[in-house]
C-alpha cells in the first residue's frame, strides 16, 4: 500500500515500500522512518517481536536505503500521517552507502544543484513539486471548465515573438530554427478556428541573466480569446490567478505548511485587482525615488517598489509602444502606447503575467514588423490572420515558475522546477 492510504487500514497488516529517512534505536526497540512519495511513516521494531534476521536487517539500514516493511497499522496522533506501523517483517531492497551526499547540515546552493537528482527527495522539494503539480492541474481545470481548447504549438519555429535572446539551431536545408520564446503567434491562428484556446509548454529565452526571476527554460500558459479586448483580457487574468491560488490553498495546505508559507497573504488574492496605467505608475515611482523615465520598461526594482503599497497582484497597463512587442495593438486614445498589461505579483515577486490586445489591422501590423526589422517571409502566415477575416482578440502568458515561486514563498525560481536550466547550469 501507499503510506497515504494507511489510515483506511488501521488494525490490519499492510506492506509498504519506500526509502529510509531516519533511523534510531534504544537497543531493544528500533525506529525507522520511511517515505514513499505519498507520505511519511514511522515503523517501530521490537527486538523480541521479530526474527533475528529482521533485526539484523535493521542493523544494515542507512539513510536512503530502499526497503519493504510489513506490519500492523496503528493509530497514533503523534505520528506523521496519524498512523505508525508495528513491524513484523523488514526487507532491504537497495542499499545506500554511508556517504550519501546530502546530510542534515547546511549545504551551499551550488552543491545542492549539482546533486539536484538527490536533493529532490527532501521534504521541502517534495512539497514544492506537489504544489506545482496542483497548480498545473488547476490551470487545466480552469480552462476546461470554461470551454477552452488546449492547442500544442511548435517548439522549433522560424518566427520569433519577443525581443529577448534566441536559441538557434540549424534546421536541415531551411536555415536557422529557433527554440520557441512563446506559443502565442500560433495560438492566435488557433483562436480564429476554435474561439478560445490555451497553450501550455516549455519556452526558451537566451538572456544572459542571473537574477532570481530568470530561467533559460521555463513553462508558459498562454490563452488566446477571440473577441476579447484588453479589459476583458485583464478580467480573465484576475479570475485565472485567483482560481489557481484558491486551489493551492484548498488542496496543498499541508505542503504550504511544510514550506512555512504565510497563507494569509494568499487568502487576500481575490478579484478585482488594482489597476494603474503606465504613465501614473512612472509618476508614482519617481515620487518614491526611482530614476525611471517615461518610455522606459520597468525593471525588477521598479516593480517591487510599485507593489509595496498593495497586498494583491496589480495590473500596470498601456505601456509605451517602444517598450513592448510588435504584435500589440496601438492604443487609439494615445498612439504612443499599446493596449497591454503586466500583472505584478505582491510581496516583490514581479511580473507573473504579460498580456495584450493584439494588433488586428493588417497595414499597421505589417508596418510594425518592418520597423522591427523582422523577416517578412517568416510572418506571411501571421499576416494572413489579418487578411482573411481579421478579428479583435487578446491573450496573455503566465510564467509557471514565477507563479509557483510566489505561491510557495520561494526566493528564487531554481527550486520551482525539477531540473532548472540557468545561464551557468546545464547539468544534471
Secondary structure, DSSP 8 states (H G I E B T S, - for coil): --GGGGGGGTTSEEEEEEEEEEEEE-SSEEEEEEE-SS-EEEEEEEGGGS-HHHHHHHHT--TT-EEEEEEEEEE-TTSGGGEEEEEEEEEEEE---TT-S--SS---HHHHHHTHHHHTTSHHHHHHHHHHHHHHHHHHHHHHHTT-EE----SEES---SSS---EEE-TTS-EEEE-S-SHHHHHHHHHHHSEEEEEEEEE------STT--SEEEEEEEEEET--HHHHHHHHHHHHHHHHHHHHHH-HHHHHHTT--HHHHHT--S--EEEEHHHHHHHHHHTT----TT----HHHHHHHHTT-SS-EEEE--BGGGS-TTB-B-TT-TTBBSEEEEEETTTTEEEEEEEEB---HHHHHHHHHHTT--HHHHHHHHHHHHTT---EEEEEEEHHHHHHHHHT-S-GGGSSTT--BTTB---
